Amino acid sequence: RRVLFRSYRAGRAILAHPQTTLYQVTKFLRRNQGKVAATLILALALTGSLGYAWWQQNRAFRSAQRAVRMQAFLYRLFKNANPNVAGTPESTVKQFLERSAEALPLYLKDTGDLRQAQLSLALSLYWNQDYAPAKRLYTSALESARRAHDQAAEAEALGNLATIAFFEGNSAQAKEQIDRSFALASRPEVPADLRLLITEKYALINSDLNGKAGAELKVSLDAAVKEARDKNVNPADVAESLNYLGGLELNENNVDAAAKDYQDALNFYRRDPLSECDRSLTELGLASVLREQNRPGEAVALLRKSYVTDLKCWGNTPYTQNHEARVADALIASGQVKEGLAMLEKARQGWSKPPVNPSVMFANLKYLANAYFESGRFEIGR
């Protein structure tokens, strides 16, 4: 009996009990609880590690497949742009982008890949001011994003459609689309860089439609910039938003706040070796700050420097013609009226040629009128 009792206390099987497999296993587990638990934990950890490794491998495989598909697509596009293949003269940027837009669905069968490619190509068309094909791609991407419940892509497509509507003068549509885009972009699952982009568009469109920035717009943009800084978003993207934030502050005569934003923007641009052409707009804003601070000589020097950069980047365009006029206006403000007036009269021949850009013509004529006033020539232009 003592032996039987000791066996029972030790958790060993008792011969008097039916020797089923379940009975034997139960007794074994009770005798070796610690060892079994440790083995189980090790097995679970190993299974989890293997599962994670498989997931990572599968994810990498899918990414590699996507990269191969995109590479094949780009190869075909550049091949078709070759005049020896197409049988046509060399393609312009506009033709190449529009041909790419038509070819996308033929080569990208995965809806997620196609949606992202449409968004990227639409942005290139937008920057090339080809608004009609850009709108078609954004609309297609928007419909696809809604079907897939891809809220980040939906926010991106809506935000850019709103910008196009704004530039085309459709204020009501721009307002509706940007408000919806901003609401989507505010959700935590949307990446910080996209939230920054959408918030920037939201602030600019609403400030222009309302005639002023408003505290809530600046707070939203400032918060998006802070998040982007904390999450190491591309320096050029952060700089661009800081530049716009500086413009909002300057429009409300918050000169010191604008100066800080513009200087921060320049510091971020300097961290991006490819941002030389983008820095010019920030330097224009900073020059306006310098003039408000009664430092016209420094403003002239900065405007001259950025004007040289603009000519190199964009050539002789309405934008650079307006920049040249701003240099002349700054010269006049610094007391160099004769030199500034001569620059404006010479430049007028350029910005008066068709096709005339109305906003550039309006701004530059104001600078010229001011130059005539400062030189005492009140009869000119009657």
Secondary structure as GFF3:
##gff-version 3
##sequence-region A 1 382
A	DSSP	alpha_helix	2	10	.	.	.	ID=ss1
A	DSSP	alpha_helix	21	31	.	.	.	ID=ss2
A	DSSP	alpha_helix	33	81	.	.	.	ID=ss3
A	DSSP	alpha_helix	83	86	.	.	.	ID=ss4
A	DSSP	alpha_helix	93	107	.	.	.	ID=ss5
A	DSSP	alpha_helix	111	127	.	.	.	ID=ss6
A	DSSP	alpha_helix	131	148	.	.	.	ID=ss7
A	DSSP	alpha_helix	151	167	.	.	.	ID=ss8
A	DSSP	alpha_helix	171	185	.	.	.	ID=ss9
A	DSSP	alpha_helix	192	210	.	.	.	ID=ss10
A	DSSP	alpha_helix	215	230	.	.	.	ID=ss11
A	DSSP	alpha_helix	235	251	.	.	.	ID=ss12
A	DSSP	alpha_helix	255	269	.	.	.	ID=ss13
A	DSSP	alpha_helix	276	292	.	.	.	ID=ss14
A	DSSP	alpha_helix	296	314	.	.	.	ID=ss15
A	DSSP	alpha_helix	318	333	.	.	.	ID=ss16
A	DSSP	alpha_helix	337	351	.	.	.	ID=ss17
A	DSSP	alpha_helix	358	374	.	.	.	ID=ss18
###
